[in-house]
Amino acid sequence: MSKLLRSIRGSNVTGEFLVTMLIFSSSRTIWPMYLWIREEWTLHNQPLALFWCICALYYAIWMWLALFLSREYRQYPGMSMDAVFGGLLLAIASALHDADVLSDLSKKGFGWAAWVLLFSACGLVFRNSASFSRRSTRPSEPVNSSGREESLPAE
């Protein structure tokens, strides 16, 4: 794995470019694979609760890869948790993509409100992970108990 990372770092390909390629190829790779997993799961009459756990884990792996690539092949504390939260949100988005689910929500009066809630949660998770990611790449600065950075006195 370390040889692979060294060769990728030496190739002058940025992580942002690789994430962009991953996002553009997701309609050809990630989504069809999810549909295949769902189809196989329903053919074998397995419990749906377990399917959603597997689905969330599947998306969490892709989220972790996207975060890893966007950070130029480095991890940060809490990256796995951010990937799990992102995976859970993508699992919910894939459930909302089902026409039956959306029609049932519309009958209850929620309709597109579920999508608004989902996008808001995604924004919150991505904003927090991005700000934490930026904070962890800066040189060490003291942080007080409220999480705000303290300015160092001038010498």
C-alpha positions as CSV (number, residue, x, y, z in Angstrom):
1,M,0.0,0.0,0.0
2,S,2.8,2.4,0.8
3,K,4.4,1.8,-2.6
4,L,1.1,2.6,-4.3
5,L,0.8,5.8,-2.3
6,R,4.4,6.8,-3.1
7,S,3.8,6.2,-6.8
8,I,0.6,8.2,-6.8
9,R,2.2,11.1,-4.9
10,G,5.1,11.1,-7.4
11,S,2.8,11.2,-10.4
12,N,1.7,14.9,-9.8
13,V,-2.0,13.9,-9.9
14,T,-3.8,15.9,-7.3
15,G,-6.3,14.4,-4.9
16,E,-9.0,16.9,-6.0
17,F,-8.7,15.7,-9.5
18,L,-9.1,12.0,-8.4
19,V,-12.1,12.9,-6.3
20,T,-13.6,14.7,-9.2
21,M,-13.1,11.7,-11.4
22,L,-14.6,9.5,-8.7
23,I,-17.7,11.7,-8.5
24,F,-18.1,11.7,-12.3
25,S,-17.7,8.0,-12.5
26,S,-20.1,7.3,-9.6
27,S,-23.1,7.0,-11.9
28,R,-21.3,4.2,-13.8
29,T,-19.7,2.4,-10.7
30,I,-21.1,3.3,-7.3
31,W,-24.9,3.5,-8.1
32,P,-25.1,0.3,-10.3
33,M,-23.2,-1.6,-7.7
34,Y,-25.7,-0.4,-5.1
35,L,-28.6,-1.5,-7.3
36,W,-27.0,-4.9,-7.8
37,I,-26.5,-5.3,-4.0
38,R,-30.1,-4.4,-3.4
39,E,-31.4,-6.7,-6.1
40,E,-29.3,-9.6,-4.7
41,W,-30.5,-8.9,-1.2
42,T,-34.2,-8.9,-2.1
43,L,-33.8,-12.1,-4.1
44,H,-32.6,-14.0,-1.0
45,N,-35.3,-12.5,1.2
46,Q,-32.9,-11.2,3.8
47,P,-33.9,-8.7,6.6
48,L,-34.1,-5.1,5.3
49,A,-32.6,-3.7,8.5
50,L,-29.3,-5.6,7.8
51,F,-29.4,-4.4,4.2
52,W,-29.4,-0.8,5.3
53,C,-26.5,-1.4,7.6
54,I,-24.6,-3.0,4.7
55,C,-25.7,-0.1,2.4
56,A,-24.4,2.5,4.8
57,L,-21.1,0.7,5.2
58,Y,-20.8,0.5,1.4
59,Y,-21.3,4.2,1.0
60,A,-19.0,4.9,4.0
61,I,-16.2,3.2,2.2
62,W,-16.7,5.4,-0.8
63,M,-16.9,8.5,1.4
64,W,-13.7,7.5,3.2
65,L,-12.0,7.1,-0.2
66,A,-13.2,10.5,-1.4
67,L,-12.0,12.2,1.9
68,F,-8.7,10.3,1.7
69,L,-8.1,11.5,-1.9
70,S,-9.2,15.0,-1.2
71,R,-6.7,15.3,1.7
72,E,-3.9,14.3,-0.7
73,Y,-3.6,10.7,0.7
74,R,-3.6,11.7,4.4
75,Q,-6.0,11.0,7.2
76,Y,-7.2,13.3,9.9
77,P,-8.7,12.5,13.3
78,G,-12.4,11.8,13.0
79,M,-12.2,11.0,9.3
80,S,-13.7,7.6,9.7
81,M,-16.6,9.0,11.7
82,D,-17.2,11.6,9.0
83,A,-17.1,8.9,6.4
84,V,-19.7,6.8,8.4
85,F,-22.0,9.9,8.7
86,G,-21.6,10.6,5.0
87,G,-22.3,7.0,4.2
88,L,-25.5,7.0,6.4
89,L,-26.7,10.2,4.6
90,L,-26.0,8.6,1.2
91,A,-27.9,5.5,2.3
92,I,-30.9,7.7,3.2
93,A,-30.6,9.5,-0.2
94,S,-30.7,6.1,-2.0
95,A,-33.8,5.2,0.0
96,L,-35.4,8.5,-0.9
97,H,-34.6,7.8,-4.6
98,D,-37.1,4.9,-4.4
99,A,-40.5,6.1,-5.9
100,D,-42.5,4.2,-3.3
101,V,-40.8,5.8,-0.4
102,L,-41.2,9.3,-1.8
103,S,-44.9,8.7,-2.6
104,D,-45.5,7.4,1.0
105,L,-43.8,10.5,2.4
106,S,-45.9,12.7,0.1
107,K,-49.1,11.0,1.4
108,K,-48.0,11.9,5.0
109,G,-47.3,15.5,4.0
110,F,-43.5,15.4,4.0
111,G,-42.8,15.0,0.2
112,W,-39.7,17.0,-0.7
113,A,-39.1,18.1,2.9
114,A,-37.2,14.9,3.4
115,W,-34.8,15.9,0.6
116,V,-34.4,19.4,2.1
117,L,-33.6,17.8,5.5
118,L,-31.1,15.4,3.8
119,F,-29.3,18.1,1.9
120,S,-29.1,20.3,5.1
121,A,-27.6,17.4,7.0
122,C,-25.1,16.7,4.2
123,G,-24.1,20.4,4.2
124,L,-23.6,20.3,8.0
125,V,-21.5,17.1,7.9
126,F,-19.4,18.3,4.9
127,R,-18.9,21.8,6.4
128,N,-17.7,20.3,9.7
129,S,-15.4,17.8,8.1
130,A,-13.9,20.4,5.9
131,S,-13.3,22.8,8.7
132,F,-11.8,20.1,10.9
133,S,-9.7,19.0,8.0
134,R,-8.4,22.5,7.4
135,R,-7.8,23.0,11.1
136,S,-5.8,19.8,11.3
137,T,-3.4,20.8,8.5
138,R,-2.4,24.2,10.0
139,P,0.6,24.5,12.2
140,S,-0.1,23.7,15.8
141,E,-2.0,26.5,17.5
142,P,-3.4,26.3,21.0
143,V,-7.1,25.5,21.2
144,N,-9.1,26.5,24.2
145,S,-11.9,24.3,25.7
146,S,-14.6,25.9,23.5
147,G,-12.8,24.7,20.4
148,R,-11.7,28.2,19.3
149,E,-8.2,28.9,18.5
150,E,-6.3,31.2,20.8
151,S,-4.0,33.7,19.4
152,L,-0.4,33.6,20.5
153,P,1.0,36.7,22.1
154,A,3.4,38.6,19.9
155,E,7.0,38.5,21.0
